[in-house]
Amino acid sequence: MSPDSRPRALDAYIRVSRVGGRAGESYITKRQQRDAIERWCGLQGYEIAQWHEEEDRSGGDASRPKWNEVKRRALAGETDGVIVAKLDRFARSVIDGLKAVTELEKAGRIFVSVAEKFDTADPYGRFTATIFFALAELELGRIKGGWNDAKRRAIERGCHIGPDPAGYTSAVTEHTRKGDPIYGPLVPNEDAAAILAAFELRAEGASLARVTAHLTAAGVKTSRGSTRWSMPGAIKLLANEVYIGTIKHGEFSREDAHEPIVTRALFMAAQRKAEERARTRGPDSEGRLLSGMIWCASCRGRMTLDHQPREGGKYYTYRCRQPGCEIRTTVAATKVEQAIEQALRERLAAEEFRIETNADEGGLGALRAELETVKGELEAWLETDMRVSPEAWQKRTAVLEERVKAAQAKLDDAEVEGLAPLPSLDKYDLLPLPLKREVVAAFLKATGLGRLAVKPGRDANRFVFLPDAA
């Protein structure tokens, strides 16, 4: 096919994988690619319909927007084909490259590669393109394999890959012949004490807002060098196992890679506290008397338990968090709980409502001793900085926590059975919280008035009942 019979308007596609810090024979700049395309078009009599430049995009990425735009224009008939300075600028994946070239060919369009001096208008050009695509993909696989091996060896040496996390600095262990530093394990820096304090705050029940404010006030530098912390940043910090001496990168990891800032016990306590705080916001939380049993009168959605740190303790509220609620009613937990308990006590005192139990005085001492034993085992485990993986630590902790729950439940049942000789009002005052919740739930159901709800306001009339859902 003569040059005069070939399509004349081609889109020129230029791509570089990474712009910053690249040099050497293997790196083809955008200017070099443009010059090569312009020289070739001048010699062959082709015209450039439009230039398309793409930076910091891998040739193995099939989602490149400019690459897809070049194909779209050609397939739509807006151009006569595509030209690149070198074949691997177009695609490094054999599958993606051949698919694109085949689509162009079926649409009557051509693909030209300057460096390889071929186009797909003839069988030889298509064959040559297939060979070059295969070689490019083989090279990409080799590069990726070498990078994975380098990451594995770095992790084995205890080196952290990526920016230094807050509270740590990568130690320079030696230098190359050219004087470039070779980095080794992480070393705690001047921010380590503030990081430790952040974990202690969280383990003691502090909110994420308070932890975030602490990190900012202490001037702790983020991995990007800023001293202003966000709540998502604080969440990532508290969940990062680097602070117990573990480094991870993809499939590779190593424990005891560097000096930890926090003990494993403190780290796990902070994780457990985060889970506990999350549960207090759910409808099934059992942290307070009316958790899961109180509703918003405005939107008729269930209210959730929330709390804020206050001097000397925590201030609990029931709050509506339904997305469609315009009022978002909030009420102090103590206020509504006292109102309900007062109504319950009046019914119990008038014997309009009774607590029925089965009397059995035996075994309470043994059950209390069993509970103290399993609690002691759990506390000892939490206070011990065991050299086990986080997964194993969590499993063991879960087993011990279940034992404590089971022992507490057995003691609660036995104590309730031992309350039979007492009047119902006295029985209620001696019940543990989980059983008080059962009594209150039964009381609210027995009233037949429906679900307890709260309206906006400050007077006693804000407590109302909603009809039970059908």
ChimeraX attribute file (.defattr): number of C-alpha atoms within 10 A of each C-alpha:
attribute: neighborCount
match mode: 1-to-1
recipient: residues
	/A:1	7
	/A:2	6
	/A:3	11
	/A:4	10
	/A:5	7
	/A:6	15
	/A:7	16
	/A:8	17
	/A:9	19
	/A:10	27
	/A:11	24
	/A:12	23
	/A:13	24
	/A:14	26
	/A:15	27
	/A:16	19
	/A:17	17
	/A:18	12
	/A:19	13
	/A:20	7
	/A:21	5
	/A:22	12
	/A:23	10
	/A:24	6
	/A:25	5
	/A:26	7
	/A:27	13
	/A:28	18
	/A:29	15
	/A:30	17
	/A:31	10
	/A:32	13
	/A:33	21
	/A:34	17
	/A:35	12
	/A:36	17
	/A:37	24
	/A:38	18
	/A:39	12
	/A:40	17
	/A:41	17
	/A:42	11
	/A:43	9
	/A:44	14
	/A:45	14
	/A:46	19
	/A:47	15
	/A:48	16
	/A:49	16
	/A:50	13
	/A:51	14
	/A:52	15
	/A:53	13
	/A:54	17
	/A:55	14
	/A:56	11
	/A:57	16
	/A:58	18
	/A:59	23
	/A:60	21
	/A:61	13
	/A:62	16
	/A:63	11
	/A:64	15
	/A:65	12
	/A:66	17
	/A:67	22
	/A:68	12
	/A:69	14
	/A:70	22
	/A:71	19
	/A:72	14
	/A:73	16
	/A:74	23
	/A:75	20
	/A:76	11
	/A:77	12
	/A:78	14
	/A:79	22
	/A:80	22
	/A:81	28
	/A:82	26
	/A:83	26
	/A:84	23
	/A:85	27
	/A:86	21
	/A:87	22
	/A:88	20
	/A:89	22
	/A:90	25
	/A:91	23
	/A:92	25
	/A:93	22
	/A:94	21
	/A:95	15
	/A:96	17
	/A:97	23
	/A:98	17
	/A:99	12
	/A:100	18
	/A:101	23
	/A:102	17
	/A:103	16
	/A:104	21
	/A:105	17
	/A:106	10
	/A:107	15
	/A:108	15
	/A:109	24
	/A:110	24
	/A:111	26
	/A:112	24
	/A:113	22
	/A:114	19
	/A:115	14
	/A:116	14
	/A:117	13
	/A:118	18
	/A:119	19
	/A:120	21
	/A:121	16
	/A:122	11
	/A:123	10
	/A:124	12
	/A:125	17
	/A:126	18
	/A:127	12
	/A:128	15
	/A:129	24
	/A:130	16
	/A:131	11
	/A:132	16
	/A:133	22
	/A:134	17
	/A:135	16
	/A:136	20
	/A:137	20
	/A:138	14
	/A:139	13
	/A:140	16
	/A:141	14
	/A:142	12
	/A:143	12
	/A:144	11
	/A:145	12
	/A:146	12
	/A:147	12
	/A:148	15
	/A:149	11
	/A:150	12
	/A:151	19
	/A:152	19
	/A:153	13
	/A:154	18
	/A:155	22
	/A:156	16
	/A:157	13
	/A:158	23
	/A:159	22
	/A:160	26
	/A:161	13
	/A:162	8
	/A:163	13
	/A:164	16
	/A:165	20
	/A:166	22
	/A:167	22
	/A:168	25
	/A:169	19
	/A:170	20
	/A:171	15
	/A:172	14
	/A:173	10
	/A:174	12
	/A:175	11
	/A:176	8
	/A:177	7
	/A:178	6
	/A:179	8
	/A:180	10
	/A:181	13
	/A:182	12
	/A:183	17
	/A:184	20
	/A:185	21
	/A:186	24
	/A:187	17
	/A:188	20
	/A:189	13
	/A:190	13
	/A:191	17
	/A:192	19
	/A:193	15
	/A:194	20
	/A:195	25
	/A:196	18
	/A:197	15
	/A:198	24
	/A:199	25
	/A:200	18
	/A:201	17
	/A:202	22
	/A:203	20
	/A:204	13
	/A:205	19
	/A:206	20
	/A:207	18
	/A:208	20
	/A:209	11
	/A:210	17
	/A:211	24
	/A:212	19
	/A:213	18
	/A:214	19
	/A:215	22
	/A:216	18
	/A:217	13
	/A:218	14
	/A:219	15
	/A:220	22
	/A:221	19
	/A:222	22
	/A:223	16
	/A:224	10
	/A:225	12
	/A:226	11
	/A:227	15
	/A:228	16
	/A:229	19
	/A:230	16
	/A:231	14
	/A:232	10
	/A:233	13
	/A:234	21
	/A:235	14
	/A:236	10
	/A:237	18
	/A:238	21
	/A:239	15
	/A:240	16
	/A:241	19
	/A:242	25
	/A:243	27
	/A:244	22
	/A:245	21
	/A:246	20
	/A:247	24
	/A:248	18
	/A:249	14
	/A:250	8
	/A:251	8
	/A:252	14
	/A:253	15
	/A:254	18
	/A:255	18
	/A:256	13
	/A:257	22
	/A:258	23
	/A:259	16
	/A:260	20
	/A:261	22
	/A:262	21
	/A:263	18
	/A:264	24
	/A:265	19
	/A:266	21
	/A:267	23
	/A:268	23
	/A:269	20
	/A:270	23
	/A:271	17
	/A:272	17
	/A:273	17
	/A:274	20
	/A:275	11
	/A:276	14
	/A:277	18
	/A:278	12
	/A:279	17
	/A:280	18
	/A:281	20
	/A:282	16
	/A:283	15
	/A:284	13
	/A:285	18
	/A:286	16
	/A:287	17
	/A:288	18
	/A:289	23
	/A:290	23
	/A:291	22
	/A:292	20
	/A:293	18
	/A:294	24
	/A:295	25
	/A:296	29
	/A:297	24
	/A:298	16
	/A:299	17
	/A:300	16
	/A:301	18
	/A:302	21
	/A:303	29
	/A:304	26
	/A:305	29
	/A:306	23
	/A:307	18
	/A:308	12
	/A:309	13
	/A:310	9
	/A:311	6
	/A:312	6
	/A:313	9
	/A:314	13
	/A:315	14
	/A:316	18
	/A:317	20
	/A:318	27
	/A:319	23
	/A:320	27
	/A:321	19
	/A:322	17
	/A:323	9
	/A:324	9
	/A:325	14
	/A:326	11
	/A:327	15
	/A:328	19
	/A:329	21
	/A:330	20
	/A:331	20
	/A:332	15
	/A:333	20
	/A:334	15
	/A:335	11
	/A:336	22
	/A:337	14
	/A:338	12
	/A:339	12
	/A:340	17
	/A:341	16
	/A:342	12
	/A:343	11
	/A:344	20
	/A:345	17
	/A:346	13
	/A:347	16
	/A:348	20
	/A:349	14
	/A:350	11
	/A:351	13
	/A:352	9
	/A:353	18
	/A:354	17
	/A:355	19
	/A:356	13
	/A:357	16
	/A:358	13
	/A:359	14
	/A:360	14
	/A:361	14
	/A:362	12
	/A:363	11
	/A:364	17
	/A:365	11
	/A:366	11
	/A:367	19
	/A:368	15
	/A:369	13
	/A:370	18
	/A:371	20
	/A:372	15
	/A:373	14
	/A:374	20
	/A:375	19
	/A:376	14
	/A:377	15
	/A:378	19
	/A:379	14
	/A:380	11
	/A:381	16
	/A:382	17
	/A:383	13
	/A:384	12
	/A:385	13
	/A:386	13
	/A:387	11
	/A:388	11
	/A:389	11
	/A:390	16
	/A:391	9
	/A:392	11
	/A:393	18
	/A:394	15
	/A:395	11
	/A:396	13
	/A:397	19
	/A:398	13
	/A:399	11
	/A:400	19
	/A:401	17
	/A:402	12
	/A:403	18
	/A:404	20
	/A:405	14
	/A:406	14
	/A:407	20
	/A:408	20
	/A:409	17
	/A:410	15
	/A:411	22
	/A:412	20
	/A:413	16
	/A:414	19
	/A:415	23
	/A:416	22
	/A:417	17
	/A:418	18
	/A:419	22
	/A:420	17
	/A:421	12
	/A:422	11
	/A:423	15
	/A:424	20
	/A:425	19
	/A:426	15
	/A:427	21
	/A:428	23
	/A:429	11
	/A:430	13
	/A:431	17
	/A:432	16
	/A:433	16
	/A:434	14
	/A:435	17
	/A:436	18
	/A:437	18
	/A:438	11
	/A:439	17
	/A:440	19
	/A:441	15
	/A:442	13
	/A:443	20
	/A:444	17
	/A:445	14
	/A:446	11
	/A:447	10
	/A:448	11
	/A:449	13
	/A:450	15
	/A:451	21
	/A:452	21
	/A:453	21
	/A:454	26
	/A:455	21
	/A:456	16
	/A:457	12
	/A:458	9
	/A:459	8
	/A:460	12
	/A:461	10
	/A:462	15
	/A:463	20
	/A:464	16
	/A:465	17
	/A:466	15
	/A:467	10
	/A:468	11
	/A:469	6
	/A:470	3
